[in-house]
Amino acid sequence: MKIHASGEDYLEAVLILQKKQGMVRSIDLARHMGFSKPSISHAVGVLKNGGFLTVDEDGYLHLTATGREIAEKIYERHQFFTEQLIAAGVDRETAEQDSCRIEHAISEDSFAKLKNHIEGGSTM
């Protein structure tokens, strides 16, 4: 199943919340993302049906192996681009917003080469 940028954002948010507080419920996701509970409920249903996350009997969200892989990839990109934009002089809020758009648009190959170039110091 192909996942859209919005789905990637939800998975990334679940990952971030899990890192911060351990267990995550839909209400935590709604607060974190600033979306309504019905919007979150719909997204959770789509991600659950797609095999990206599960919901246990207590209502806690858990990333599947596939969901975690996607979330980690998006989170890594987000962190990388935020850091690079801030280092270039962009204010944090703008850097966060721009990173959120860039992280979905860049190809796997371009990201790897850009990251290697910046962190490894090699040429592209």
Backbone atoms as SQL, in Angstrom:
CREATE TABLE atoms (id INTEGER PRIMARY KEY, chain TEXT, resi INTEGER, resn TEXT, atom TEXT, x REAL, y REAL, z REAL);
INSERT INTO atoms VALUES
  (1, 'A', 1, 'MET', 'N', 0.842, -1.194, 0.000),
  (2, 'A', 1, 'MET', 'CA', 0.000, 0.000, 0.000),
  (3, 'A', 1, 'MET', 'C', 0.878, 1.246, 0.000),
  (4, 'A', 2, 'LYS', 'N', 0.576, 2.167, -0.886),
  (5, 'A', 2, 'LYS', 'CA', 1.287, 3.442, -0.975),
  (6, 'A', 2, 'LYS', 'C', 0.794, 4.350, 0.136),
  (7, 'A', 3, 'ILE', 'N', 1.738, 4.994, 0.795),
  (8, 'A', 3, 'ILE', 'CA', 1.368, 5.918, 1.873),
  (9, 'A', 3, 'ILE', 'C', 1.623, 7.350, 1.408),
  (10, 'A', 4, 'HIS', 'N', 0.696, 8.227, 1.725),
  (11, 'A', 4, 'HIS', 'CA', 0.798, 9.631, 1.329),
  (12, 'A', 4, 'HIS', 'C', 1.554, 10.427, 2.393),
  (13, 'A', 5, 'ALA', 'N', 1.904, 11.657, 2.042),
  (14, 'A', 5, 'ALA', 'CA', 2.656, 12.520, 2.960),
  (15, 'A', 5, 'ALA', 'C', 1.927, 12.689, 4.289),
  (16, 'A', 6, 'SER', 'N', 0.601, 12.827, 4.251),
  (17, 'A', 6, 'SER', 'CA', -0.144, 13.006, 5.500),
  (18, 'A', 6, 'SER', 'C', -0.025, 11.761, 6.375),
  (19, 'A', 7, 'GLY', 'N', -0.060, 10.581, 5.763),
  (20, 'A', 7, 'GLY', 'CA', 0.117, 9.343, 6.512),
  (21, 'A', 7, 'GLY', 'C', 1.496, 9.267, 7.131),
  (22, 'A', 8, 'GLU', 'N', 2.497, 9.696, 6.375),
  (23, 'A', 8, 'GLU', 'CA', 3.862, 9.733, 6.905),
  (24, 'A', 8, 'GLU', 'C', 3.940, 10.672, 8.102),
  (25, 'A', 9, 'ASP', 'N', 3.238, 11.798, 8.024),
  (26, 'A', 9, 'ASP', 'CA', 3.231, 12.751, 9.142),
  (27, 'A', 9, 'ASP', 'C', 2.616, 12.134, 10.400),
  (28, 'A', 10, 'TYR', 'N', 1.532, 11.385, 10.231),
  (29, 'A', 10, 'TYR', 'CA', 0.900, 10.719, 11.373),
  (30, 'A', 10, 'TYR', 'C', 1.857, 9.701, 11.995),
  (31, 'A', 11, 'LEU', 'N', 2.500, 8.901, 11.153),
  (32, 'A', 11, 'LEU', 'CA', 3.436, 7.896, 11.666),
  (33, 'A', 11, 'LEU', 'C', 4.602, 8.558, 12.390),
  (34, 'A', 12, 'GLU', 'N', 5.117, 9.634, 11.816),
  (35, 'A', 12, 'GLU', 'CA', 6.216, 10.365, 12.451),
  (36, 'A', 12, 'GLU', 'C', 5.766, 10.911, 13.809),
  (37, 'A', 13, 'ALA', 'N', 4.551, 11.439, 13.880),
  (38, 'A', 13, 'ALA', 'CA', 4.036, 11.982, 15.136),
  (39, 'A', 13, 'ALA', 'C', 3.885, 10.886, 16.187),
  (40, 'A', 14, 'VAL', 'N', 3.414, 9.700, 15.791),
  (41, 'A', 14, 'VAL', 'CA', 3.317, 8.586, 16.737),
  (42, 'A', 14, 'VAL', 'C', 4.705, 8.251, 17.269),
  (43, 'A', 15, 'LEU', 'N', 5.687, 8.189, 16.384),
  (44, 'A', 15, 'LEU', 'CA', 7.059, 7.883, 16.791),
  (45, 'A', 15, 'LEU', 'C', 7.584, 8.926, 17.780),
  (46, 'A', 16, 'ILE', 'N', 7.397, 10.196, 17.476),
  (47, 'A', 16, 'ILE', 'CA', 7.867, 11.281, 18.345),
  (48, 'A', 16, 'ILE', 'C', 7.208, 11.182, 19.719),
  (49, 'A', 17, 'LEU', 'N', 5.900, 10.963, 19.730),
  (50, 'A', 17, 'LEU', 'CA', 5.189, 10.856, 21.001),
  (51, 'A', 17, 'LEU', 'C', 5.632, 9.619, 21.790),
  (52, 'A', 18, 'GLN', 'N', 5.884, 8.512, 21.097),
  (53, 'A', 18, 'GLN', 'CA', 6.381, 7.313, 21.777),
  (54, 'A', 18, 'GLN', 'C', 7.733, 7.584, 22.421),
  (55, 'A', 19, 'LYS', 'N', 8.587, 8.322, 21.725),
  (56, 'A', 19, 'LYS', 'CA', 9.906, 8.654, 22.271),
  (57, 'A', 19, 'LYS', 'C', 9.771, 9.552, 23.503),
  (58, 'A', 20, 'LYS', 'N', 8.792, 10.465, 23.476),
  (59, 'A', 20, 'LYS', 'CA', 8.595, 11.407, 24.567),
  (60, 'A', 20, 'LYS', 'C', 7.902, 10.787, 25.775),
  (61, 'A', 21, 'GLN', 'N', 6.836, 10.031, 25.519),
  (62, 'A', 21, 'GLN', 'CA', 5.988, 9.605, 26.636),
  (63, 'A', 21, 'GLN', 'C', 5.733, 8.109, 26.717),
  (64, 'A', 22, 'GLY', 'N', 6.302, 7.356, 25.809),
  (65, 'A', 22, 'GLY', 'CA', 6.124, 5.902, 25.863),
  (66, 'A', 22, 'GLY', 'C', 4.879, 5.443, 25.130),
  (67, 'A', 23, 'MET', 'N', 3.757, 5.469, 25.789),
  (68, 'A', 23, 'MET', 'CA', 2.500, 5.010, 25.203),
  (69, 'A', 23, 'MET', 'C', 1.742, 6.184, 24.573),
  (70, 'A', 24, 'VAL', 'N', 1.061, 5.907, 23.462),
  (71, 'A', 24, 'VAL', 'CA', 0.366, 6.963, 22.724),
  (72, 'A', 24, 'VAL', 'C', -1.059, 6.522, 22.414),
  (73, 'A', 25, 'ARG', 'N', -1.997, 7.403, 22.679),
  (74, 'A', 25, 'ARG', 'CA', -3.400, 7.187, 22.302),
  (75, 'A', 25, 'ARG', 'C', -3.768, 8.202, 21.237),
  (76, 'A', 26, 'SER', 'N', -4.899, 7.968, 20.608),
  (77, 'A', 26, 'SER', 'CA', -5.370, 8.874, 19.553),
  (78, 'A', 26, 'SER', 'C', -5.517, 10.304, 20.052),
  (79, 'A', 27, 'ILE', 'N', -5.969, 10.484, 21.295),
  (80, 'A', 27, 'ILE', 'CA', -6.138, 11.831, 21.848),
  (81, 'A', 27, 'ILE', 'C', -4.802, 12.554, 21.955),
  (82, 'A', 28, 'ASP', 'N', -3.739, 11.813, 22.270),
  (83, 'A', 28, 'ASP', 'CA', -2.402, 12.416, 22.333),
  (84, 'A', 28, 'ASP', 'C', -1.985, 12.895, 20.941),
  (85, 'A', 29, 'LEU', 'N', -2.296, 12.079, 19.949),
  (86, 'A', 29, 'LEU', 'CA', -1.977, 12.414, 18.564),
  (87, 'A', 29, 'LEU', 'C', -2.761, 13.652, 18.124),
  (88, 'A', 30, 'ALA', 'N', -4.035, 13.721, 18.502),
  (89, 'A', 30, 'ALA', 'CA', -4.877, 14.874, 18.157),
  (90, 'A', 30, 'ALA', 'C', -4.306, 16.159, 18.754),
  (91, 'A', 31, 'ARG', 'N', -3.912, 16.095, 20.007),
  (92, 'A', 31, 'ARG', 'CA', -3.341, 17.280, 20.672),
  (93, 'A', 31, 'ARG', 'C', -2.019, 17.694, 20.025),
  (94, 'A', 32, 'HIS', 'N', -1.172, 16.703, 19.781),
  (95, 'A', 32, 'HIS', 'CA', 0.152, 16.970, 19.208),
  (96, 'A', 32, 'HIS', 'C', 0.050, 17.584, 17.811),
  (97, 'A', 33, 'MET', 'N', -0.848, 17.052, 16.999),
  (98, 'A', 33, 'MET', 'CA', -0.942, 17.498, 15.611),
  (99, 'A', 33, 'MET', 'C', -1.911, 18.657, 15.420),
  (100, 'A', 34, 'GLY', 'N', -2.751, 18.912, 16.424),
  (101, 'A', 34, 'GLY', 'CA', -3.711, 20.003, 16.327),
  (102, 'A', 34, 'GLY', 'C', -4.894, 19.675, 15.427),
  (103, 'A', 35, 'PHE', 'N', -5.233, 18.391, 15.326),
  (104, 'A', 35, 'PHE', 'CA', -6.357, 17.950, 14.501),
  (105, 'A', 35, 'PHE', 'C', -7.493, 17.487, 15.398),
  (106, 'A', 36, 'SER', 'N', -8.686, 17.420, 14.837),
  (107, 'A', 36, 'SER', 'CA', -9.847, 16.959, 15.588),
  (108, 'A', 36, 'SER', 'C', -9.764, 15.453, 15.819),
  (109, 'A', 37, 'LYS', 'N', -10.485, 15.002, 16.851),
  (110, 'A', 37, 'LYS', 'CA', -10.513, 13.567, 17.144),
  (111, 'A', 37, 'LYS', 'C', -11.081, 12.758, 15.966),
  (112, 'A', 38, 'PRO', 'N', -12.138, 13.235, 15.281),
  (113, 'A', 38, 'PRO', 'CA', -12.626, 12.467, 14.130),
  (114, 'A', 38, 'PRO', 'C', -11.592, 12.347, 13.001),
  (115, 'A', 39, 'SER', 'N', -10.827, 13.395, 12.763),
  (116, 'A', 39, 'SER', 'CA', -9.775, 13.347, 11.736),
  (117, 'A', 39, 'SER', 'C', -8.714, 12.317, 12.108),
  (118, 'A', 40, 'ILE', 'N', -8.319, 12.318, 13.366),
  (119, 'A', 40, 'ILE', 'CA', -7.322, 11.362, 13.850),
  (120, 'A', 40, 'ILE', 'C', -7.878, 9.950, 13.763),
  (121, 'A', 41, 'SER', 'N', -9.117, 9.785, 14.154),
  (122, 'A', 41, 'SER', 'CA', -9.751, 8.466, 14.114),
  (123, 'A', 41, 'SER', 'C', -9.762, 7.905, 12.690),
  (124, 'A', 42, 'HIS', 'N', -10.094, 8.750, 11.740),
  (125, 'A', 42, 'HIS', 'CA', -10.099, 8.325, 10.333),
  (126, 'A', 42, 'HIS', 'C', -8.689, 7.929, 9.889),
  (127, 'A', 43, 'ALA', 'N', -7.717, 8.769, 10.192),
  (128, 'A', 43, 'ALA', 'CA', -6.331, 8.499, 9.788),
  (129, 'A', 43, 'ALA', 'C', -5.809, 7.221, 10.441),
  (130, 'A', 44, 'VAL', 'N', -6.104, 7.031, 11.712),
  (131, 'A', 44, 'VAL', 'CA', -5.669, 5.822, 12.424),
  (132, 'A', 44, 'VAL', 'C', -6.282, 4.590, 11.756),
  (133, 'A', 45, 'GLY', 'N', -7.557, 4.682, 11.377),
  (134, 'A', 45, 'GLY', 'CA', -8.216, 3.578, 10.691),
  (135, 'A', 45, 'GLY', 'C', -7.546, 3.235, 9.370),
  (136, 'A', 46, 'VAL', 'N', -7.213, 4.253, 8.599),
  (137, 'A', 46, 'VAL', 'CA', -6.539, 4.048, 7.311),
  (138, 'A', 46, 'VAL', 'C', -5.163, 3.423, 7.526),
  (139, 'A', 47, 'LEU', 'N', -4.411, 3.942, 8.486),
  (140, 'A', 47, 'LEU', 'CA', -3.065, 3.422, 8.763),
  (141, 'A', 47, 'LEU', 'C', -3.123, 2.004, 9.339),
  (142, 'A', 48, 'LYS', 'N', -4.144, 1.739, 10.126),
  (143, 'A', 48, 'LYS', 'CA', -4.333, 0.396, 10.684),
  (144, 'A', 48, 'LYS', 'C', -4.657, -0.589, 9.551),
  (145, 'A', 49, 'ASN', 'N', -5.572, -0.215, 8.691),
  (146, 'A', 49, 'ASN', 'CA', -5.947, -1.068, 7.550),
  (147, 'A', 49, 'ASN', 'C', -4.786, -1.281, 6.584),
  (148, 'A', 50, 'GLY', 'N', -3.898, -0.307, 6.511),
  (149, 'A', 50, 'GLY', 'CA', -2.739, -0.409, 5.633),
  (150, 'A', 50, 'GLY', 'C', -1.595, -1.209, 6.231),
  (151, 'A', 51, 'GLY', 'N', -1.736, -1.589, 7.496),
  (152, 'A', 51, 'GLY', 'CA', -0.702, -2.383, 8.144),
  (153, 'A', 51, 'GLY', 'C', 0.449, -1.563, 8.711),
  (154, 'A', 52, 'PHE', 'N', 0.219, -0.268, 8.944),
  (155, 'A', 52, 'PHE', 'CA', 1.274, 0.610, 9.440),
  (156, 'A', 52, 'PHE', 'C', 1.251, 0.771, 10.958),
  (157, 'A', 53, 'LEU', 'N', 0.090, 0.547, 11.566),
  (158, 'A', 53, 'LEU', 'CA', 0.009, 0.599, 13.013),
  (159, 'A', 53, 'LEU', 'C', -1.108, -0.299, 13.506),
  (160, 'A', 54, 'THR', 'N', -1.047, -0.593, 14.799),
  (161, 'A', 54, 'THR', 'CA', -2.086, -1.380, 15.450),
  (162, 'A', 54, 'THR', 'C', -2.599, -0.586, 16.639),
  (163, 'A', 55, 'VAL', 'N', -3.792, -0.953, 17.088),
  (164, 'A', 55, 'VAL', 'CA', -4.376, -0.343, 18.276),
  (165, 'A', 55, 'VAL', 'C', -4.708, -1.480, 19.221),
  (166, 'A', 56, 'ASP', 'N', -4.177, -1.414, 20.447),
  (167, 'A', 56, 'ASP', 'CA', -4.441, -2.496, 21.392),
  (168, 'A', 56, 'ASP', 'C', -5.787, -2.303, 22.096),
  (169, 'A', 57, 'GLU', 'N', -6.143, -3.247, 22.954),
  (170, 'A', 57, 'GLU', 'CA', -7.455, -3.226, 23.622),
  (171, 'A', 57, 'GLU', 'C', -7.634, -2.024, 24.542),
  (172, 'A', 58, 'ASP', 'N', -6.535, -1.392, 24.955),
  (173, 'A', 58, 'ASP', 'CA', -6.615, -0.196, 25.798),
  (174, 'A', 58, 'ASP', 'C', -6.588, 1.104, 24.987),
  (175, 'A', 59, 'GLY', 'N', -6.563, 0.976, 23.672),
  (176, 'A', 59, 'GLY', 'CA', -6.584, 2.152, 22.810),
  (177, 'A', 59, 'GLY', 'C', -5.222, 2.751, 22.517),
  (178, 'A', 60, 'TYR', 'N', -4.154, 2.046, 22.865),
  (179, 'A', 60, 'TYR', 'CA', -2.811, 2.560, 22.591),
  (180, 'A', 60, 'TYR', 'C', -2.385, 2.211, 21.172),
  (181, 'A', 61, 'LEU', 'N', -1.718, 3.164, 20.538),
  (182, 'A', 61, 'LEU', 'CA', -1.243, 2.997, 19.164),
  (183, 'A', 61, 'LEU', 'C', 0.161, 2.405, 19.174),
  (184, 'A', 62, 'HIS', 'N', 0.399, 1.460, 18.279),
  (185, 'A', 62, 'HIS', 'CA', 1.709, 0.830, 18.153),
  (186, 'A', 62, 'HIS', 'C', 2.083, 0.773, 16.678),
  (187, 'A', 63, 'LEU', 'N', 3.263, 1.240, 16.358),
  (188, 'A', 63, 'LEU', 'CA', 3.742, 1.155, 14.986),
  (189, 'A', 63, 'LEU', 'C', 4.099, -0.295, 14.658),
  (190, 'A', 64, 'THR', 'N', 3.722, -0.744, 13.470),
  (191, 'A', 64, 'THR', 'CA', 4.184, -2.052, 13.006),
  (192, 'A', 64, 'THR', 'C', 5.622, -1.876, 12.538),
  (193, 'A', 65, 'ALA', 'N', 6.277, -2.960, 12.164),
  (194, 'A', 65, 'ALA', 'CA', 7.657, -2.864, 11.665),
  (195, 'A', 65, 'ALA', 'C', 7.707, -1.942, 10.446),
  (196, 'A', 66, 'THR', 'N', 6.743, -2.086, 9.557),
  (197, 'A', 66, 'THR', 'CA', 6.686, -1.234, 8.354),
  (198, 'A', 66, 'THR', 'C', 6.417, 0.221, 8.738),
  (199, 'A', 67, 'GLY', 'N', 5.478, 0.427, 9.649),
  (200, 'A', 67, 'GLY', 'CA', 5.156, 1.784, 10.103),
  (201, 'A', 67, 'GLY', 'C', 6.337, 2.452, 10.778),
  (202, 'A', 68, 'ARG', 'N', 7.055, 1.692, 11.596),
  (203, 'A', 68, 'ARG', 'CA', 8.230, 2.235, 12.292),
  (204, 'A', 68, 'ARG', 'C', 9.324, 2.607, 11.295),
  (205, 'A', 69, 'GLU', 'N', 9.525, 1.763, 10.298),
  (206, 'A', 69, 'GLU', 'CA', 10.543, 2.034, 9.278),
  (207, 'A', 69, 'GLU', 'C', 10.252, 3.349, 8.561),
  (208, 'A', 70, 'ILE', 'N', 9.012, 3.542, 8.180),
  (209, 'A', 70, 'ILE', 'CA', 8.612, 4.782, 7.504),
  (210, 'A', 70, 'ILE', 'C', 8.763, 5.969, 8.447),
  (211, 'A', 71, 'ALA', 'N', 8.283, 5.826, 9.676),
  (212, 'A', 71, 'ALA', 'CA', 8.354, 6.915, 10.655),
  (213, 'A', 71, 'ALA', 'C', 9.796, 7.321, 10.934),
  (214, 'A', 72, 'GLU', 'N', 10.682, 6.337, 11.099),
  (215, 'A', 72, 'GLU', 'CA', 12.092, 6.623, 11.370),
  (216, 'A', 72, 'GLU', 'C', 12.727, 7.351, 10.188),
  (217, 'A', 73, 'LYS', 'N', 12.391, 6.934, 8.969),
  (218, 'A', 73, 'LYS', 'CA', 12.933, 7.562, 7.759),
  (219, 'A', 73, 'LYS', 'C', 12.494, 9.030, 7.679),
  (220, 'A', 74, 'ILE', 'N', 11.226, 9.279, 7.899),
  (221, 'A', 74, 'ILE', 'CA', 10.696, 10.644, 7.826),
  (222, 'A', 74, 'ILE', 'C', 11.274, 11.502, 8.956),
  (223, 'A', 75, 'TYR', 'N', 11.357, 10.919, 10.152),
  (224, 'A', 75, 'TYR', 'CA', 11.899, 11.645, 11.294),
  (225, 'A', 75, 'TYR', 'C', 13.360, 12.022, 11.054),
  (226, 'A', 76, 'GLU', 'N', 14.136, 11.097, 10.492),
  (227, 'A', 76, 'GLU', 'CA', 15.541, 11.375, 10.187),
  (228, 'A', 76, 'GLU', 'C', 15.648, 12.536, 9.193),
  (229, 'A', 77, 'ARG', 'N', 14.844, 12.488, 8.151),
  (230, 'A', 77, 'ARG', 'CA', 14.857, 13.561, 7.156),
  (231, 'A', 77, 'ARG', 'C', 14.463, 14.898, 7.786),
  (232, 'A', 78, 'HIS', 'N', 13.421, 14.862, 8.610),
  (233, 'A', 78, 'HIS', 'CA', 12.941, 16.084, 9.249),
  (234, 'A', 78, 'HIS', 'C', 14.045, 16.709, 10.104),
  (235, 'A', 79, 'GLN', 'N', 14.696, 15.885, 10.926),
  (236, 'A', 79, 'GLN', 'CA', 15.780, 16.369, 11.780),
  (237, 'A', 79, 'GLN', 'C', 16.920, 16.947, 10.938),
  (238, 'A', 80, 'PHE', 'N', 17.304, 16.211, 9.905),
  (239, 'A', 80, 'PHE', 'CA', 18.408, 16.618, 9.040),
  (240, 'A', 80, 'PHE', 'C', 18.128, 17.978, 8.393),
  (241, 'A', 81, 'PHE', 'N', 16.965, 18.113, 7.754),
  (242, 'A', 81, 'PHE', 'CA', 16.669, 19.361, 7.059),
  (243, 'A', 81, 'PHE', 'C', 16.462, 20.520, 8.021),
  (244, 'A', 82, 'THR', 'N', 15.857, 20.254, 9.177),
  (245, 'A', 82, 'THR', 'CA', 15.698, 21.309, 10.178),
  (246, 'A', 82, 'THR', 'C', 17.068, 21.828, 10.608),
  (247, 'A', 83, 'GLU', 'N', 17.982, 20.916, 10.925),
  (248, 'A', 83, 'GLU', 'CA', 19.336, 21.313, 11.344),
  (249, 'A', 83, 'GLU', 'C', 20.057, 22.101, 10.254),
  (250, 'A', 84, 'GLN', 'N', 19.960, 21.637, 9.026),
  (251, 'A', 84, 'GLN', 'CA', 20.653, 22.309, 7.922),
  (252, 'A', 84, 'GLN', 'C', 20.091, 23.710, 7.684),
  (253, 'A', 85, 'LEU', 'N', 18.770, 23.840, 7.740),
  (254, 'A', 85, 'LEU', 'CA', 18.151, 25.152, 7.524),
  (255, 'A', 85, 'LEU', 'C', 18.498, 26.118, 8.650),
  (256, 'A', 86, 'ILE', 'N', 18.493, 25.640, 9.870),
  (257, 'A', 86, 'ILE', 'CA', 18.868, 26.493, 11.008),
  (258, 'A', 86, 'ILE', 'C', 20.333, 26.909, 10.879),
  (259, 'A', 87, 'ALA', 'N', 21.193, 25.978, 10.495),
  (260, 'A', 87, 'ALA', 'CA', 22.614, 26.292, 10.309),
  (261, 'A', 87, 'ALA', 'C', 22.816, 27.332, 9.211),
  (262, 'A', 88, 'ALA', 'N', 21.896, 27.361, 8.238),
  (263, 'A', 88, 'ALA', 'CA', 21.982, 28.328, 7.141),
  (264, 'A', 88, 'ALA', 'C', 21.378, 29.682, 7.524),
  (265, 'A', 89, 'GLY', 'N', 20.823, 29.768, 8.742),
  (266, 'A', 89, 'GLY', 'CA', 20.309, 31.046, 9.215),
  (267, 'A', 89, 'GLY', 'C', 18.797, 31.174, 9.232),
  (268, 'A', 90, 'VAL', 'N', 18.079, 30.114, 8.933),
  (269, 'A', 90, 'VAL', 'CA', 16.609, 30.137, 8.947),
  (270, 'A', 90, 'VAL', 'C', 16.143, 29.999, 10.394),
  (271, 'A', 91, 'ASP', 'N', 15.117, 30.771, 10.773),
  (272, 'A', 91, 'ASP', 'CA', 14.613, 30.659, 12.141),
  (273, 'A', 91, 'ASP', 'C', 13.972, 29.274, 12.336),
  (274, 'A', 92, 'ARG', 'N', 13.962, 28.809, 13.597),
  (275, 'A', 92, 'ARG', 'CA', 13.532, 27.440, 13.916),
  (276, 'A', 92, 'ARG', 'C', 12.117, 27.139, 13.409),
  (277, 'A', 93, 'GLU', 'N', 11.179, 28.026, 13.622),
  (278, 'A', 93, 'GLU', 'CA', 9.789, 27.766, 13.230),
  (279, 'A', 93, 'GLU', 'C', 9.675, 27.564, 11.715),
  (280, 'A', 94, 'THR', 'N', 10.306, 28.438, 10.944),
  (281, 'A', 94, 'THR', 'CA', 10.287, 28.319, 9.494),
  (282, 'A', 94, 'THR', 'C', 11.018, 27.055, 9.054),
  (283, 'A', 95, 'ALA', 'N', 12.146, 26.763, 9.690),
  (284, 'A', 95, 'ALA', 'CA', 12.920, 25.565, 9.364),
  (285, 'A', 95, 'ALA', 'C', 12.083, 24.305, 9.595),
  (286, 'A', 96, 'GLU', 'N', 11.339, 24.258, 10.695),
  (287, 'A', 96, 'GLU', 'CA', 10.475, 23.107, 11.000),
  (288, 'A', 96, 'GLU', 'C', 9.394, 22.957, 9.928),
  (289, 'A', 97, 'GLN', 'N', 8.757, 24.053, 9.558),
  (290, 'A', 97, 'GLN', 'CA', 7.684, 24.010, 8.548),
  (291, 'A', 97, 'GLN', 'C', 8.224, 23.588, 7.187),
  (292, 'A', 98, 'ASP', 'N', 9.344, 24.168, 6.782),
  (293, 'A', 98, 'ASP', 'CA', 9.935, 23.822, 5.490),
  (294, 'A', 98, 'ASP', 'C', 10.427, 22.379, 5.471),
  (295, 'A', 99, 'SER', 'N', 11.012, 21.931, 6.563),
  (296, 'A', 99, 'SER', 'CA', 11.495, 20.555, 6.659),
  (297, 'A', 99, 'SER', 'C', 10.364, 19.561, 6.476),
  (298, 'A', 100, 'CYS', 'N', 9.216, 19.900, 7.010),
  (299, 'A', 100, 'CYS', 'CA', 8.053, 19.018, 6.914),
  (300, 'A', 100, 'CYS', 'C', 7.635, 18.830, 5.450),
  (301, 'A', 101, 'ARG', 'N', 7.825, 19.845, 4.638),
  (302, 'A', 101, 'ARG', 'CA', 7.490, 19.718, 3.209),
  (303, 'A', 101, 'ARG', 'C', 8.605, 19.013, 2.443),
  (304, 'A', 102, 'ILE', 'N', 9.840, 19.372, 2.725),
  (305, 'A', 102, 'ILE', 'CA', 10.988, 18.798, 2.005),
  (306, 'A', 102, 'ILE', 'C', 11.093, 17.295, 2.250),
  (307, 'A', 103, 'GLU', 'N', 10.862, 16.862, 3.488),
  (308, 'A', 103, 'GLU', 'CA', 11.058, 15.453, 3.865),
  (309, 'A', 103, 'GLU', 'C', 10.232, 14.499, 3.021),
  (310, 'A', 104, 'HIS', 'N', 9.114, 14.966, 2.489),
  (311, 'A', 104, 'HIS', 'CA', 8.246, 14.109, 1.677),
  (312, 'A', 104, 'HIS', 'C', 8.590, 14.175, 0.191),
  (313, 'A', 105, 'ALA', 'N', 9.177, 15.269, -0.229),
  (314, 'A', 105, 'ALA', 'CA', 9.384, 15.506, -1.656),
  (315, 'A', 105, 'ALA', 'C', 10.688, 14.921, -2.208),
  (316, 'A', 106, 'ILE', 'N', 11.685, 14.794, -1.369),
  (317, 'A', 106, 'ILE', 'CA', 13.000, 14.378, -1.852),
  (318, 'A', 106, 'ILE', 'C', 13.065, 12.854, -2.030),
  (319, 'A', 107, 'SER', 'N', 13.750, 12.426, -3.078),
  (320, 'A', 107, 'SER', 'CA', 13.896, 10.985, -3.331),
  (321, 'A', 107, 'SER', 'C', 14.876, 10.384, -2.340),
  (322, 'A', 108, 'GLU', 'N', 14.781, 9.072, -2.195),
  (323, 'A', 108, 'GLU', 'CA', 15.681, 8.315, -1.321),
  (324, 'A', 108, 'GLU', 'C', 17.141, 8.548, -1.732),
  (325, 'A', 109, 'ASP', 'N', 17.394, 8.458, -3.045),
  (326, 'A', 109, 'ASP', 'CA', 18.747, 8.615, -3.578),
  (327, 'A', 109, 'ASP', 'C', 19.297, 10.020, -3.337),
  (328, 'A', 110, 'SER', 'N', 18.493, 11.030, -3.635),
  (329, 'A', 110, 'SER', 'CA', 18.951, 12.412, -3.437),
  (330, 'A', 110, 'SER', 'C', 19.224, 12.700, -1.971),
  (331, 'A', 111, 'PHE', 'N', 18.352, 12.210, -1.098),
  (332, 'A', 111, 'PHE', 'CA', 18.561, 12.438, 0.331),
  (333, 'A', 111, 'PHE', 'C', 19.865, 11.792, 0.799),
  (334, 'A', 112, 'ALA', 'N', 20.081, 10.550, 0.398),
  (335, 'A', 112, 'ALA', 'CA', 21.298, 9.832, 0.810),
  (336, 'A', 112, 'ALA', 'C', 22.548, 10.552, 0.333),
  (337, 'A', 113, 'LYS', 'N', 22.528, 11.029, -0.915),
  (338, 'A', 113, 'LYS', 'CA', 23.700, 11.720, -1.460),
  (339, 'A', 113, 'LYS', 'C', 23.922, 13.073, -0.793),
  (340, 'A', 114, 'LEU', 'N', 22.849, 13.794, -0.558),
  (341, 'A', 114, 'LEU', 'CA', 22.960, 15.087, 0.107),
  (342, 'A', 114, 'LEU', 'C', 23.465, 14.911, 1.543),
  (343, 'A', 115, 'LYS', 'N', 22.910, 13.935, 2.253),
  (344, 'A', 115, 'LYS', 'CA', 23.340, 13.661, 3.625),
  (345, 'A', 115, 'LYS', 'C', 24.809, 13.256, 3.655),
  (346, 'A', 116, 'ASN', 'N', 25.203, 12.403, 2.749),
  (347, 'A', 116, 'ASN', 'CA', 26.604, 11.953, 2.668),
  (348, 'A', 116, 'ASN', 'C', 27.516, 13.132, 2.351),
  (349, 'A', 117, 'HIS', 'N', 27.086, 13.982, 1.453),
  (350, 'A', 117, 'HIS', 'CA', 27.877, 15.148, 1.062),
  (351, 'A', 117, 'HIS', 'C', 28.090, 16.091, 2.254),
  (352, 'A', 118, 'ILE', 'N', 27.032, 16.350, 2.980),
  (353, 'A', 118, 'ILE', 'CA', 27.114, 17.296, 4.094),
  (354, 'A', 118, 'ILE', 'C', 27.802, 16.685, 5.306),
  (355, 'A', 119, 'GLU', 'N', 27.422, 15.469, 5.655),
  (356, 'A', 119, 'GLU', 'CA', 27.981, 14.848, 6.862),
  (357, 'A', 119, 'GLU', 'C', 29.321, 14.177, 6.608),
  (358, 'A', 120, 'GLY', 'N', 29.476, 13.647, 5.389),
  (359, 'A', 120, 'GLY', 'CA', 30.712, 12.926, 5.082),
  (360, 'A', 120, 'GLY', 'C', 31.756, 13.788, 4.413),
  (361, 'A', 121, 'GLY', 'N', 31.326, 14.932, 3.916),
  (362, 'A', 121, 'GLY', 'CA', 32.260, 15.855, 3.294),
  (363, 'A', 121, 'GLY', 'C', 32.686, 15.441, 1.894),
  (364, 'A', 122, 'SER', 'N', 32.064, 14.408, 1.332),
  (365, 'A', 122, 'SER', 'CA', 32.452, 13.994, -0.022),
  (366, 'A', 122, 'SER', 'C', 31.660, 14.785, -1.059),
  (367, 'A', 123, 'THR', 'N', 32.101, 14.681, -2.287),
  (368, 'A', 123, 'THR', 'CA', 31.407, 15.382, -3.354),
  (369, 'A', 123, 'THR', 'C', 30.282, 14.520, -3.884),
  (370, 'A', 124, 'MET', 'N', 29.288, 15.188, -4.467),
  (371, 'A', 124, 'MET', 'CA', 28.131, 14.482, -4.996),
  (372, 'A', 124, 'MET', 'C', 28.408, 13.876, -6.325);
